[in-house]
């Protein structure tokens, strides 16, 4: 046996589990931190949430459009290990904001709405009960609402776009700990060109490429952008079919894993979206069929073109996440309509798992359905143990729990992909020792145990950078398969792997990553390492 199949084609399906009936807020935004806690938040401008702030604390905000005195939380910190959560306090509106994690593990969250649109907020990982958001008013040079963030090789964050913002700026934190953009915003005409009557270029898809440039996709078009020289150096053909893919049409896009054992050929995959004019049609009572296509694009091809394939069902507002075994999960969303208040119908509750290495038409596996629709303002992230954390869904202006087709959902679920099935436990590696710090290009080793070892050639070591997920885009998400030097047996069921740290900061920016050992398609739990 050279490679175990862990899709549902061999009879082992994934499994849903309800973690909390209510966490008090709708998880519109999510980020996993290096202390195995997940920060979640929604917005502050819709009235009270269902979770009180502790110690009789209240937020006083004269600019709030609904409630100037609010004694409820709009953010929580969820502990994976204990399955518990505690409220956090945000002062300004985080609605439809963006984020990235600095190399030291601090979450930098940017923008929002109303009095939050120029604000930077930071949350440092901590284990005490007093750590909370720190806010820096007017830290951004422009209004950032529906913008996208990307961590850069030098540790800065680039913040791109937003509503009526055809520009970008950089965030850095100085030695005194204050936060600011490093200079005024820089014009990016590509964002203006891709805006149509329904916008469809908000939350532009942005990924750092291994050559240090940025891939940017907006509406139907995509480019390679040299942010150092402020110039577009390559434009690709528009995606086939003409369906827009960015908010509010809300498809989802990933950069496929970068494998340092082979020539590096970065490839993009984009799935789902809404039909042209879908947002306008909803206003007339018509919920058009969502896009059912996925496209893959090799960035380095001499004559690049989108290679299209069909999902088993149409999807809009789904999340796409890289799994540690090379698969991709597509989860949440609807099959008709578009993003926005009351703008979608026919929830898609069955996740898809996509195997990029199988032959065409055999790549998708349909997973069991969740009992809970996850529509507008839902989110999902990969957890340390390989599960998917799923929360949110509030397609209404306010929290609305009755008299509507799709009530606001404050619950939290997990989905266990097929590779977590107990039938694979005999092949599942468990890391027992690894370096806490991994250096670029330098060799390091780790030890793992596995009850039934198959052979050396089916062992790989991967780094995953956890994403900031909101509105169907998992910002900063990337996976690097490390160059493997050797695998050797230590005892009867213990093995040592020697691997090389990533070759460059462009392939993997510095910071905290989850390290996985994968044995014949079955991953270990992730271990946190610092890449520097």
N, C-alpha and C positions, 0 to 999 in steps of 0.2 A: 504494500500500500504506500503510494508516494504522496498523495494529497487527499485529505479527508474533505468530503463535501459537507458543509454545514448549512446548506440552504434547505428549504422545506421540500425539495425534490426527493430527499431520502426519508421523508416522513417525520422529521423533527422540526416542528414549527416554533416560532417565538412565543413568548408568554407575557401577558399584561399583568400588572399588579397595581392596585390602588394604594398609594402611600398615605394620602391625607384627603379626606372629603373636602376640607377647606383649609387653605393657608391664609385666608383673610384678604388676599389680593389676587388679582389676575396677573399671571406671570407673562408680561409682555416682553420683557428683556431678561436674559439669563447669561451668567458667566461663572464657570468653575474656577476657583482659586486654588493656589498651591497647598493650602491647608485642608483640602477636601471639603470645603464649604462652597456653596453656590449662592451668589447674590442674585436676587430677583427683584424687579420693580415694575410698576406700571406708570401711573401719571397722578398728578395732584389736583387737576382742575375739573373733577367731576363730582366732588362732594366726598363724604366719608367713605372709607373702605370698611371691611368687616373685621378689622384687627386694630385694637387700641394700642396707642403708644404707652409704654410703661411709666410708672412714677408720676402719673398725672401730667405728663408733658404734652404740650400742644405746639402746633406750628402756627405762627401769626404771619400772615402774608396779605398785605393790603392790595396786592396786585392779582390775587387769585380771582378767577372769573366766577366761582361758585361759592366758596366758603373761605372767608378770611381768617377764621379761627378753626383749626382742624386738629382734633386730638386723636386721629387715627393714623396708622402707618400706611405708607405706600411702597415700602421696600422691606424685604426680609433677608435674613441670612440663614440658609438651610444647611444643616450638618448631615452629610451623607451617612456617616458611621452610626449616628444615634437616631436618624430619621426624625430629628426635631428641628425647630426653627425659632428664631426670635426676631422681633421687629427692629427695623432701622428707621432713621429719620432723614428724609430729604426735605430741603427748605424751598426749593424752586421746582418748576414743572419739568419733568423728565420725559414727557410724552414724545414718542417717536424719535428717540435720541440714538446715540451710537457709542462705541467704546472699543478700547484695546488695552492690553496689559503691558506695562513697562517691564524692562529686563529684571527689575528687582521684585516683580510679582504684584505690584500695585495696579489695581484697575483704574484706568483713566476713562471717565465717562463724560461725553461732550454733548452740549446743546440740549435741545428740547423745544418747548413751546413757551410763548408768552414771556414771563420773567426768567425762564430757564434757557432761552435760546442762545445766549452768549456765555453761559456758565460752563466751567469745567468742575467736575466733582471727582474726588479720588477716594478709594477705599483700599486700605492696606490690609493684607491677610493678618488676622490676629485670632487668638483663642480666648481673649477676655470677654467680659460682658459689656464693656464700655466703648469698644471701638465702634466707629460709625463713619458716615460720610463726612468728608471735609469739602467745602464748596468755595470756589474762587469766582466771584462775580466779574463779569466783563473780561474774562480771560481769553475769549475768542474775538477775533477781529470782525467776524461777520456772523450773521444769524445762521445757526446750524440746526435745521429741522428736517429729518429724513436724509441726513448725510451718511457717508460711509468712512470708516477708519481703517488704516493699515499700519501696523508696526513696521519700521524700516530697519535696515541693517545697522544704522548708527544709533539706534535706540529712540529716535524721534518717532512721532506719530504723524502721519499725513491725514488730514481731514478733508474729504472731497465732496463738494456739491451740497445739496439741500434744496429746499423749496425756494425757487427764484434765485439760487446762488450758483452761478456758472463759474466757479472758481474753487480754489483750494488753499489751505494754509497748513502750517506745521505747528505741532505742539511740542514743547520741551519743558522740563522742570529744572530750574537752576539750582545752584548749590545751597541756596537758602531755603529750598523747598517750596518756593512760590511757583505758580503755574501761569504760563502765558503762551500765546502763539509767538513764533520767533520773528515774524514780520507781517506786513499787511498781506491780505489775500492776493493770490495770483490768478489772473483770468485764464479760464480753460474753455475755449470756444466750442469744443466737442460737446460739452454739456448743453450749451444753448442750441446747437444744431440737432440734438437728439430729443428735444422737448416737443411733444405734439399737443393736440387739444386736450388730452387727458393727462398730460405730463409724461408718464411712462418712462421717466428717467430718474426718478427719485430712488434713494438707496442704490446708487450705481454699484454694480459688482466690481470689486477691486481686489486684485491679488498681486503680491510681489512675485516676480518671475526670478528664476535662478540666475539670470544675467544682471539683476539689479534694477531692471525697469519694471513698470507696472502694467498689468493687463487691466483695461477698463472696458466694461460692457454697459451700454445704456440703450434702452428701447429695443432696437434690433441690430445695433452696430457695435463694433469693438475695435480697439486700438491697442498698440503698445506705446506707452507714454514714458518718456525720459523726464522724470520730475526734476532732475538736477539741471537740465538745460531748458526745461519748459518747452518741450517740443514732442510732437507725435512722430514716431519714427517708422510706424507701420500701421496700416489699416487693413482689416480683414473683410471678406465678403459679409454682407448682412446675412443673418441666420435665415435658413430656408423657411418659406411659408408666410413670412411677413407678420407673424404674431409678436406683439411687444412682450417683453419679459421682465421689465422692472416695475416698481410700484407706480400705480396701483394694479398693474397687470400681474405682478408678483409671481414670476417663476423663481427658480433657485439655481445657484451655480456653485461648482466646486473646482478647485485645482486638483487634478488627480495626483496620487502619491508620486513623489520624486524618489527614484531608485538610484542610489549611488553605485550600485553594482553593474549598471549598464550605462551606455551613453545617455546623457540627460536630454530628454525631449519633452518639455512641459506640454501638458494636454489639459484642456478645459472641458468640463461637461456641464451642460445646462439643460434643465428639465422643466416642463410645465410653463404656465403663463395664461394669459387671457387673450381672447380674440380682439382684433382692432375695433375700437369704439365700444368695447364691452361696458365701460364705465357710463357712457352716455345711454346705452341701451337699458341699463338697470333703471335709470331715471324714468324710462317709459314702461317699466314693468317687465322687460324681457331679460332673462338671465341666460346669456349665450354659453354654449359649450366651451369649457376651458381647453387649452392646448394639451394634446396627448403626446407630443413629440419631445424627444431629447436630442440634443446635438452635441457631438464631440469635435473638438478643433485642436489639431496639433500646431502649436505656435511656431515651431521651427521649420515646418515644411516649406519648400521653395514656392509651391503654389497651394497654400492652405485652403481647405474647403471644409464646410461642416458636414460631418457624417451623421445622418439622421436615423433614428429608430423610434419605434412607438412603444409607449408604456401600455400596460394592460388596461388602463383607464385614464381619462383626462384629469389634470390636477392644476389647481391654482392655490397659492398660499401654502405650499408644502415646504418643509425644511429638508435639506440634504446634508447628511453628515457622513464623514469618512469613518469607517470602522477599522479597527486595528488589523483585520485580516485582509485588507485590500477592497472589501466590499463597500458599497455605498447604500445607506438607508434613506428612503424618501418617505416622510411621515407627516401627518396632519394635512389639513386643507379641504378643498371642495372641488366638485367636478363641473360647476357652472357658476357664472358671474365673475366677480372680481373682488379685490380688496376694497375696504371702505365700509362705512356704517350700513348695515342691512343689505349688503351688496352681493352676497353669495347664497347659493342654495346647494342642496345635495352634498352633504359632507362626505368626504372620503376617509373612512375610519380604518381602512386596511393599509398598513405600511407596505412598501415594496423594498426588496433587497436586490441590488443590482451587482452582478459579478462582471467586472469589465474585461475579464480574460476569456470568458466563454464565447462560443460562436454566436453570431447574430441570431436573434429570435429565441435564444435560450438563456438570456442574461438576467431576466427579471423573474423573481419569485414573489408570490403574493402571500403576505403574512396574515395571521388572525386579526380580526377587527377589535378595536377598542369599543367599549360601550359608550364612549363619550365623544361627541363631535368636537373637533378642535379647528375653529375657523379663524376669523380675523383676530389679531392680537393673541395668538398662541405661539409657543416656542418650544424648542427641544435642543438638548445638548448631550454630548457623550460624557459619561461618568468614568471615574477611575477604574471601576471594576468591569467596564465594558457594556453596562446597561445604558439605555437612553432615558433621560429624564424628560418628561413631557408635562407641560402646564399651560394655563391660560385659555383664552377664547372669550372675547367680549366684543361682539359685533354691534354693540349699542353705545350711544353717547354716554350714558350713565350705566351703572350696574343695574341689571334688569333680570330678575329671577322668575318672573311669571308672566303669562299672557303673551309670550313671544315664541316663535318657532325654535330659536336657539338661545336658551337662557345663558346669562353670564356664568362662566365656569371658574370657580376658585380652587378646584381640586388639583392634586399633584399625582401623577402616575409614573411608573417606570415600565419600559418595554425591554425584555431580555431577548436579544437576537438568538437565532438557533445555535450559534456556537457556545452559548452558555448552558445548553441542555446537559443533563447529568450523564447522558450516554457518552459524552465526549470527555468526561472527567479523567479517564485513564490516559488521554493524550494531552491533557491541559498542563502546560508548564507553570511553575510557581517560582518566581524570582526570590532567592534567599539572600543574595548579596550583590550589591552594585555600587559603583562610585556615585557619590552625591553630586559631584561636579564633573562635567564632560567638557573637554577642551577641543576646539576646532583642530581637525586633522590628526589629533593625537589618539593613539590606541588606548583603549580601556577594556576592562573585562568585567563580566558578571557571571554569577553562578545561578543555576536553576535546577529544580528537581522535576521529574515527570514520571508517573508510574509505568507507562509503556512507551519507550522511546522507539521511534521508527528508523530514522537515519539522519546523518548530519546535514544533508543537502536540503532538508525541508525546515531548517531552523533559520529564522531571520530576526533582526532587531530593528524596531521602528521607534521613531519619535513623533508624537502628535502634539501640536500646539493647540490647546483648547480654544474654542471660539467664543466670541461675543455674538449671541444669536438674537435677532429680532426681525420681524417682518420678512421671514423666509430667507434671510441672508445670514450665514454664519461667518462673520467678519474674522479675518486673521487665521482662519482654519487652514492647517497644512499638515501633511505627513511626509516624513523623510525615512526611507529605508536605508539604514546605515551600511556602509561597506563592511562586509564580514571578512575577517581574516582567517579564523579557524574555530572549530567546535571540538572539544576534547572531553572524554569521559573522566570524571574525578572518582566517583564510586559507582556502585551498581545502578543507581538511579539519579545521580547528580552529574551535571555537565557544566563545563565552563565555555563561555563564548567570548572570543576576543573580537572587538569591532573598532572601527575608526569613528571619531567624531566627525560631524559634517565638514565638508571641504571649505565652505565659505559662509559668511554671514548673510549672503544673498540667498543661498539655499535654505538656510535656517537662521533667522535673526536671533540674537542673544535673548535669553530668558528662561523661564521654567517650562519644561515639557514633561509629558507623560511618556515613559519608556516602556514598551511592551516587547516581550519575547513571543514570537509566533511559531508554533510547532505544527507543521502540516495543516495550516489553516485554522488552528485553534489558539487563540491568544491567551496569555497570562493576564492577570490584573496589571494595571499600570503602576509604575513607580515614578515618583517625582525626581527629576534631575535638573540641575541648573547648567545650561549651556553658556559657556563664556570663552 
